[in-house]
Amino acid sequence: MRQVRFNHLLGLAGVSREVITEILDSAEAFLEVLERPIPRVPSLRGVTVANLFFEPSTRTRISFELAEKRLSADVVNFSSIGSSMSKGETILDTARNIEAMKVDVVVIRHSAQGAPHFLAERINAAVINAGDGTHEHPTQALLDMLTLRHQVGRLEGLKVLILGDILHSRVARSNIWGLRTMGAEVTLCGPATLIPREVESLGVNVTHNLDEALAWCEVVNVLRLQLERQREGLIPSLREYQRSFGLTRERMERAGREIVVMHPGPINRGIEIDSDVADGPYSVILRQVTFGVAVRMAVLYLIAGGERVIE
């Protein structure tokens, strides 16, 4: 198969089906690597990767770091806490200093929308977006799609429900772009105050009736209700949200069929999803975590050139 070459991964908006397919296919090969007794390959030996995380993260940061080490890359971790940024240094100054240390790839997570794009236009290193504000989180959407390819066997024509706080979710935006590009049907469900205006222009459907949405979908991707944002008064109360939009066992049983359950984490148990659903037989939440390492290995491998053989 011809390898797709690309310089950065800043988002999935505008990314072709060919590129997404190449990433997912490459991730399949790395899943096999992760099953080995020694899950490491020399594919990125001699490549230096800097992880710049300017906002808190556990899953994404560890997943990227594991992916880099499984590929034998040299890894530099940066946190804004206790760094020169607290003394007034700008993100560009930080990135340029890191690049002066001959870094090849920069993985960045930042609260400001567009921060990865800002860097990509100003430094020579390849840039991977690990989440920027409420904009995009491309590797999360890619790992979600890889999980669905394994669990369901297809993306074309798949009926996917994205449930919850769409307004503040970078995961939702990347999933919409990626799933629609791969031929899936997407419906959004949540309170009207948490659904962006004119989002239907992205080719998705919108409903505020969770029972109807569950009767339609094959997959439900439950988003974390971002409790830190609820001071804005966009929902009456957590209890009211859970009553109308919480994914419960009773709601799943009313749907009357198997529905794949996903969640990007971390989970607010008992609010957006009940524990017996999150830990139930149709949940693929932990599989998403495993597949996340393989997807990030694939992205790093392809961005760094993809010329070294997976041995």
ABEGO torsion letter per residue (X at the ends): XBBBBBABBAEABGBBAAAAAAAAAAAAAAAAAAABABBBBAAABGBBBBBBBABBBAAAAAAAAAAAAAAGBBBBBBBABGBAAAAGBBAAAAAAAAAAAGBABBBBBBABBGAAAAAAAABABBBBBAEBEABBBAAAAAAAAAAAAAAAGBABGBBBBBBEBAAABAAAAAAAAAAAAAGBBBBBBEBAAABBBGAAAAGBBBBABAAAAAAABABBBBBBBBAAAAAAGABABAAAAAAAABBBAAAAAAAGBBBBBBBAOBBBBGBABBAAAAABAABAAAAAAAAAAAAAAAAAAAAAGGABBBX
